[in-house]
Structure formats: structure tokens, C-alpha cells
Amino acid sequence: MGLLDGKVAVITGAGRGIGRSEALLLASEGASVVVNDVGAAVSGEASEERPAEEVVNEIKAAGGNAAANFDDITSWKGGESLIQQAVDTFGGLDILVNNAGILRDRMSFNMDEADWDAVINVHLKGHFVPSRFAGAYWRAKSKETGQPVNAAIINTSSEAGLFGNAGQLNYGAAKAGIAAMTIILARELERFGVRSNAIAPRARTRMTEFLMGSVGAADDEKAGFDAWAPENTAALVAWLASDLSKDVSGQVFIITGGLVQVTQGWNPVNKATSDKPWTIDAIEGVRDQLFKGVDSGVPPFQF
């Protein structure tokens, strides 16, 4: 018996890297998986490759159930078709893992409009569109049965969005938006029995290997395993997709080999009050109160 027996999952960007690892693990735990991947290059350009088919073949060879999907999840029609394929092929939908993404890193003063639009489109809209149609499906199902549906959305954010990273204005903005989207989805869909969480994974993938170099090598040697392997993140996704996490929603996790962290963001750390409307001089007068124990410069990137 698998932890996800009888459940149906859709995973976007599941042809390689983290998405592939998630698809393989969820399938091994009994889920029927729709493997979505358009086969694009890291920067989003079209490709003739069909990695989704390769993952489906891996799952079937191991005795699991899977189907390939090549829809563009940034398009309204593509997102709707993806969710409908899960329902038509496997009889329903229980899990949505939004993972698809691209990189077009530039410093802000060198970034083209196309670089901004492409990354925001794939990450932010590419998370919204499948979530929109999955949410509509679950809402209708809950109203039809009069019962909560017990479903899960797992989004993919990044520490670049949580803490900011130079050279990734487009990517970080999208990933910060995804973290906010996760919390809003949790609040909107809770009444229908849908929980929404996000992961910010640290992993060596096709998208990050050229940036990482030897990062983590010392940790790997100490731990005795590859702490940056994408497979390390899949266990948290499987747990969030399962009934073990039925009471967990609206959370953002940082995950890598041997480390899981729950994050809480944008909490007030200091305050100043006034019994009159604020003026420039008054703000200057409470400067020390606002920044007591806090660095007023740019915070470091916590990778």
C-alpha cells in the first residue's frame, strides 16, 4: 500500500530535475501522475525534446500509472486542458504540484522587456492558471457532494523570492509572488477542503548547476550523500500531498538535503508611534527606534 494510493496528481515542469523527482516519488507511492512538460530550454525557448514521455516511461516501467502532457500552462486553454486530462484519464484530481520554470538572469539595468515578461509569465502565470482550473474543479466537486475534497496544491517558490538575489529581479519577483499566492490560495480554498503550501528548494538542477559550481561539496562529504540532489526535495512534496499533512496549509518551506525550514515573512520587528500625523522631521526623530538592533542596509542573501 502506498501513501498516495488512489490519488491523482498533476505536476508541471516534471520532465527534468525537481519535477521529475517529484513525479517518480508520487507515482511510487501509488498516485496516478500527469507529467506536464513542454520540453523547453532553460531560458524558455522551444525544443524538440519530449522529457515528459521519458518520465512516463520510467513510471510505467516501475509499475506505476502516468500520462504525458505537453500543454503550455501559461495559456488559459493549456491550463484548462491539463486539469481536464487528469480528470478524463484517471477519474479526478487530488494533487497539483506547480513546478515549471525558466531562468533569464540579468542585472536590472541590463534586463530586456522580453526577459521580464517570459520569466513572470512562466513562473507566476504558470502557477496561477493550473491552480485556477484545479480550484474551480475542487469547488464544484465540494458543492456537488456537500463535503470537503481533501486536495492539495504545492507551489514552487525560491529563496531568491523570499530574501532577494542580485541578478534575478524577474525570477525573484515571480517567486515572491508565488509565496504570496500560496497563502491566498490557502485562505480562498480552505472552505472546499483544499490546502496550499509552497517549497523553496535548494537543489542542483539544469537551471542552477552553472551557478552552483562546488557549492555544498564540503557538506556532501560530511553528510555522506549529495545534499544538493533534486531527489532530496521530493519527500517534502509527497508529505504535503498526502493525508499526513491534512492540517498544514499556507506554509512556505525551505528544503534541501538534511534540512527543512518553515519560513515566516514580513513580520514587524520594530515600531514607532505618534499622536500626530507623520512629518519628515518626525520620521527622522524616530529613526533610532525603527532600526534598533536592525541593519538599515541591504540584507544579505541567505542561500
C-alpha positions in Angstrom: 0.0 0.0 0.0 1.4 3.4 -1.0 0.8 6.6 0.9 -0.9 8.1 -2.2 -2.9 5.1 -3.4 -6.0 6.1 -5.4 -4.9 9.8 -5.7 -4.4 11.6 -9.0 -1.6 14.2 -9.3 -0.7 16.8 -11.9 2.9 18.0 -11.9 4.1 20.8 -14.2 7.7 21.0 -15.4 8.0 17.3 -14.5 10.3 16.2 -17.3 13.5 17.0 -15.5 15.2 18.0 -12.2 13.0 18.5 -9.2 9.7 17.9 -11.1 10.9 14.6 -12.4 11.9 13.5 -8.9 8.5 14.6 -7.6 6.7 12.6 -10.3 8.7 9.5 -9.7 8.2 9.5 -5.9 4.5 10.3 -6.0 4.0 7.5 -8.6 6.0 5.1 -6.4 3.6 6.0 -3.5 0.6 5.0 -5.7 -0.5 8.2 -7.3 -1.5 8.3 -10.9 0.5 11.2 -12.4 0.0 13.5 -15.3 3.5 14.6 -16.2 3.5 18.0 -17.8 6.5 19.4 -19.6 6.7 21.4 -22.9 10.3 20.3 -23.3 11.7 23.9 -23.4 15.2 25.0 -22.9 16.3 26.6 -19.5 15.6 30.1 -20.9 12.2 29.0 -22.3 12.9 28.6 -26.0 11.0 25.8 -27.8 12.7 22.4 -28.1 12.1 19.2 -29.9 12.7 17.2 -26.8 9.9 15.4 -25.0 11.2 14.6 -21.5 7.6 14.1 -20.2 7.4 10.9 -22.2 10.7 9.7 -20.7 9.4 10.2 -17.2 6.1 8.5 -18.0 8.0 5.5 -19.4 10.1 5.4 -16.2 7.0 5.4 -14.1 5.3 2.7 -16.1 8.4 0.5 -16.1 8.3 0.6 -12.3 4.7 -0.5 -12.3 3.0 2.9 -11.9 0.4 4.9 -13.8 1.2 8.0 -15.7 0.3 10.1 -18.7 2.3 12.7 -20.6 1.0 16.2 -21.2 2.7 18.9 -23.4 0.3 21.8 -22.8 1.6 25.4 -22.2 0.5 26.0 -18.7 0.8 29.8 -19.2 -2.1 29.7 -21.6 -5.8 29.7 -20.4 -6.6 26.8 -22.8 -3.4 24.9 -21.9 -4.1 25.0 -18.1 -7.7 24.0 -18.5 -6.7 21.1 -20.8 -4.1 19.9 -18.3 -6.5 19.7 -15.4 -9.2 18.1 -17.7 -6.7 15.5 -18.9 -6.2 14.3 -15.3 -10.0 14.1 -14.8 -10.6 12.3 -18.1 -7.7 9.9 -17.9 -7.6 9.0 -14.2 -11.1 10.0 -13.0 -10.3 13.0 -10.8 -7.7 15.3 -9.3 -6.3 15.3 -5.8 -2.9 16.9 -6.1 -1.5 19.8 -8.1 2.3 20.4 -8.0 3.2 23.7 -9.8 6.9 23.4 -10.6 7.5 24.6 -14.2 10.0 27.5 -14.5 12.7 29.1 -16.6 15.7 31.5 -16.0 16.7 34.6 -17.8 19.1 36.2 -15.2 20.2 39.8 -15.8 21.0 42.8 -13.7 18.0 45.1 -13.7 19.8 47.7 -15.8 20.6 45.2 -18.5 17.2 43.3 -18.5 15.1 43.4 -21.6 11.3 43.5 -21.6 11.3 40.0 -23.1 13.4 38.7 -20.2 11.0 40.1 -17.7 7.8 39.0 -19.5 9.0 35.5 -20.1 10.0 34.7 -16.5 7.0 36.3 -15.0 4.7 34.5 -17.4 6.1 31.0 -16.9 6.5 31.2 -13.1 3.7 33.4 -11.9 1.0 33.0 -14.5 2.2 29.3 -15.0 1.4 28.8 -11.3 -1.9 30.7 -11.4 -3.5 29.1 -14.5 -3.4 25.4 -13.4 -4.4 26.5 -9.8 -7.3 28.4 -11.2 -8.8 25.4 -13.0 -7.9 23.0 -10.3 -9.6 25.2 -7.7 -12.7 25.5 -9.9 -12.8 21.7 -10.2 -12.5 21.2 -6.5 -15.0 23.9 -5.7 -17.6 22.3 -8.0 -16.8 18.8 -6.5 -17.3 20.1 -3.0 -20.6 21.7 -3.8 -21.7 18.6 -5.6 -21.0 16.2 -2.7 -21.5 18.7 0.2 -18.2 17.5 1.6 -14.6 18.9 1.5 -12.5 17.3 -1.2 -9.2 16.8 0.7 -6.9 18.1 -2.1 -3.5 19.7 -2.1 -1.6 22.4 -4.1 2.1 22.5 -3.7 3.8 25.5 -5.3 7.5 26.1 -6.0 8.9 29.4 -4.7 12.6 30.2 -4.1 14.9 31.9 -1.6 15.6 34.4 -4.4 12.0 35.5 -3.9 12.0 35.2 -0.1 15.2 37.1 0.5 16.2 38.7 -2.8 19.2 37.9 -5.0 21.0 40.3 -7.3 20.7 39.4 -11.0 17.3 37.8 -10.5 14.9 40.7 -10.4 12.4 38.9 -12.7 12.8 35.5 -11.1 12.8 36.8 -7.5 9.7 38.9 -8.1 7.9 35.9 -9.6 8.9 33.6 -6.7 7.9 36.2 -4.1 4.5 36.4 -5.9 4.2 32.6 -5.7 4.8 32.7 -2.0 2.0 35.2 -1.6 -0.2 33.3 -4.0 0.3 30.2 -1.8 -1.1 31.9 1.3 -4.0 33.5 -0.6 -4.9 30.1 -2.2 -4.9 28.5 1.2 -7.3 31.1 2.5 -9.6 31.0 -0.5 -9.8 27.2 -0.9 -9.8 26.1 2.7 -13.6 26.0 2.8 -13.6 23.4 0.0 -11.0 21.2 1.7 -8.0 22.3 -0.3 -4.7 23.1 1.4 -2.0 25.1 -0.3 1.7 25.1 0.6 5.0 26.0 -1.1 8.6 24.9 -1.1 11.7 26.9 -1.8 14.1 24.1 -2.8 17.9 24.2 -2.8 19.0 21.7 -5.5 21.4 21.2 -8.3 19.3 21.1 -11.5 19.6 22.0 -15.1 18.6 25.6 -14.1 21.1 26.0 -11.3 24.1 23.8 -12.0 26.0 26.5 -13.9 25.6 28.9 -10.9 26.5 26.5 -8.1 29.9 25.2 -9.0 31.3 23.4 -6.0 28.7 24.8 -3.5 27.9 22.2 -0.9 30.8 19.9 -1.7 32.1 20.1 1.9 28.6 19.5 3.3 28.2 16.5 1.0 31.4 14.9 2.2 30.5 15.4 5.8 26.9 14.1 5.4 27.9 11.2 3.1 25.3 12.0 0.5 24.7 14.6 -2.2 22.8 17.2 -0.3 22.0 19.1 -3.5 20.4 16.3 -5.4 16.9 17.2 -6.6 15.6 14.0 -5.2 16.1 15.4 -1.7 13.2 17.8 -2.1 10.6 15.3 -3.3 9.9 13.7 0.1 8.5 17.0 1.4 6.3 17.4 -1.6 5.0 13.8 -1.2 4.3 14.5 2.5 2.4 17.7 1.7 0.4 15.8 -1.0 -0.5 13.1 1.5 -3.1 12.9 4.3 -0.3 13.1 6.8 -0.3 16.9 6.3 -4.1 17.5 6.3 -3.7 20.1 9.0 -0.9 22.0 7.2 -1.7 24.9 4.9 -0.5 28.4 3.9 3.1 27.5 4.7 6.4 28.1 2.8 9.2 25.6 3.4 12.9 25.8 2.6 14.1 22.3 1.7 17.4 20.7 0.8 19.3 17.5 1.8 19.1 17.1 5.5 17.4 20.4 6.2 13.7 21.6 6.3 12.8 25.0 7.5 9.4 26.7 7.9 9.6 30.4 7.0 7.6 33.3 8.2 7.9 36.6 6.3 7.4 40.3 6.5 6.7 40.4 10.3 7.1 43.8 12.0 10.4 43.9 14.0 10.3 47.5 15.5 7.8 50.3 15.6 7.4 53.9 16.4 4.1 55.7 17.2 3.0 59.3 17.2 -0.1 61.1 18.4 0.1 63.4 15.4 0.3 62.9 11.6 3.8 62.0 10.5 6.1 64.6 9.1 9.6 64.2 7.6 11.2 65.5 10.7 9.1 63.3 12.9 10.2 60.2 10.9 13.8 61.3 11.3 13.2 61.7 15.0 12.2 58.0 15.5 14.9 56.6 13.2 16.8 55.0 16.2 13.6 53.3 17.4 12.8 51.9 14.0 16.3 50.5 13.4 17.2 49.4 16.9 19.0 46.1 16.6 18.3 46.1 12.8 20.7 46.7 10.0 19.3 49.5 7.9 21.3 48.5 4.8 20.7 45.8 2.2 20.2 42.4 4.0 22.4 39.6 2.8 21.1 36.8 0.5 20.6 33.7 2.7 21.5 30.9 0.4 
